[in-house]
Amino acid sequence: MATYYAVYQAGYEIIGVGHTPDEARADAESWSDHAPLEIIEYLTGGPLGEVHGAYYLRPTVWEVYEEVRRCGGSTPYMVDEHGRVMWEEESPESRPGRRSWRARS
């Protein structure tokens, strides 16, 4: 099973994805006006103690990776108890196919 990674700004949006942590960081910095970013890396564990506005790198799933690559980072997300970036389950807008203002080429 392949592993994917996402960089997000806590309380905001996913700003980068990749097949490796380095690829996700590079993708995030290519979209940020504040590069280089100070990114906190968590590869396991839930979102306890995250600071609103800080940047985090965590594993994600293929569906989130593909949606962000296709449509941009405004995809509603949550961090599950295993520390993975997942779809935000409560949001009716969190299904694949939703368009974003920041679509990627």
N, C-alpha and C positions, 0 to 999 in steps of 0.2 A: 504494500500500500504506500503510495507516494505521500510525502509530507509537503505541505505548503506553509508559508508564513505571511503574516500581515503586520504592518505597522499602523497604529492608529493613535489619534490624539484623544485621550480620555475625555468623554463628554461631547465629542465632536464627531469626526468621521475617520474612516480608514483612508490612509494617505499613501500606502504602498503595499504591494504584494510581490511574492517571489517564490521560487522553488527552494531557495536557501535563505538563511538569515541575511547574508550579505546582499543578495539580489533584492530582497524586500527593502533593506535600508537604502540601497541605491535608487530604487523606484520611488521611495518616499522623498528622498532628497531632490529628485528631479522635479517633483511637484511642489516643493516647499519654497516659500519666499525667505525662509529662515535657515537654510542649509549652511553649514552642517548641523544636523539635529543631535541633541543629546537624547538618545533612545535607551530606555530601560528594557532589558531583555528578561522575559519570564518564559521559560519553556514548559513549566508545569504549574499547577495550583491556580485557584480562582482569583478573582479581581480584588481581594481584600487589600485595603490600604492604598489603592491607586489615587493619585493626585489629579484632580480635575485640570485638564490642559496639558499634562505631561504626555510625552510620547512613549509608547510601549510597543515591543515586538513580541508576538506570541504565535504559536502554531495556529493554523486554520484548516479548513476543509476545502476540497476542490470546488464545491459549489460557490463558496464565498470568493475564492480566488478568481474563478471565471467571471462572476458577476462584476467584480471590481475591474478586472481587465477589460471587460466589454462595455460597462456602463459608467464607471467612475466610482469614486469613494463615498458617495452619499448613501450607500447601502446601509440601512439600519442594522446594527450589530449588537451583540452582547458577548460577554466572556462566560463560558460555562464553568462548572465546578472543577473540570479537568484543566482549565486554563486555555481552552481553544476559543478562537474568535468564531462565532456562529451567527446565524440569522437571529435577529431579535424576534422571538416567537410571538410576542404580544402585538406586534405591528402588522396590520393588514397589508402594508406596503412592502413588507420584507420578503416578497417572493421574487424569484428570478423573472427577468423580463421587464422590470421596472426601469424606466429611463432616468438618467441623472443629468444634471446641468454640466457635469464634468466628464463627459464620455471620453474614453481614450481611443487612440487610433491603433 
